[in-house]
């Protein structure tokens, strides 16, 4: 891939994605797949005025060894230096950049119960710091190709060709064209116009139906709002948390979901694929589910904590989105969630509450925003998905028809 194009992408991530502020620290998490690109991103962060850029390297095979050889007690423990870093995050509010490139099957075979117990043990220590940081810092998740991921998507190609083709797919879906910054400004404006229309409807609940068996109703929070594209911190800094993004989303009312939904794409969770699954909800809670592949992992996910069986997000994505039109299955939620309408189990978003800047996190949760240690999106959009809005004035208005916006 041309260096000039990659430089544009790196600049987009630093300035439009994380929107690094002068004097701010930046922490980048990345795999070992594209170190030269990580260097470009770090340089662009410095050019944007970053005080310090720290890169944390990640390597799936090493993770797998840790899960295999460390005792449960060791995995569960949060060492002082690890907690000190979380305290540093909460005190200084650095920008966070995540450059994902993982193999979708990279953690296949790990002991799922062992991993879940470790996450459950560490979460109560991390949670106060996460809550302290909520909506106060910028973050951006973007992608770079890894060879195993590229070969998963393009098995017929040599590794180098597959990586190049995945680079092109990433850059296209992230609008890295002639002027990426201008493209993202226009894209954010388009998403915001759809959100404005949804927010003006006074929606009480959404009804989903599809020929695949999805028959589902979810209630919305009266004080809630749809968001999409760029977001603002409480301090007023605009950033783009996901690159790419095609969604208009909100956090639904905890406890207000009924019916069954069928997944329309595989879900990559903990670097393992869950495929061909459905979930049934009663009184907002997932009460029954089945997966043709990796059902045990689906069960671990849904039962991680008290809130993981409730919904944290409802996202509307048209079937004719650019990612779906590409014809590619990415096996990566960052992309696949932007090819189809989706729901998320677990943590909701406080900034989906109107005037969230003037409310405490606890107040937002008391209004109905779900709380959990996980937030996992799964795709339910299809070519014939219909969604109706039941509005507080008693009217029923079409939102989606045959997979696309009805307006």
SULWO-V403090 format. One line per field, one symbol per residue. phi: phi as a letter, one per 30 degrees, with the letter a starting at -180 (. if undefined). Layout:
phi = ???
This chain:
phi = .dddddddddddddccddheceiddbcccadddbdddeddddddddddjedaccccdbaeededdeddcddddddddcdeddddddddeddchddcbcccaddecdcdjdddddddddddddedddeedddddeicbcbbcbbbdceddddddbddcdedddddddeddddddcidcdbeddeddddddddddddedddddidcacccbaddjdbbbbdcdeddadbaidbbdedjcdbcdbbdabccbbcddejbbbjbbcdcbdccbhhbccbhbbbccbhicdcaaabdbidddededdcdadcdccdcabbcbddcdeddddiccdhbeecddccaebcbdjeccdddcehddcbdeddddddkddbadcbbdbcbdbdcdcbccccddjdcbdcbbhibedb
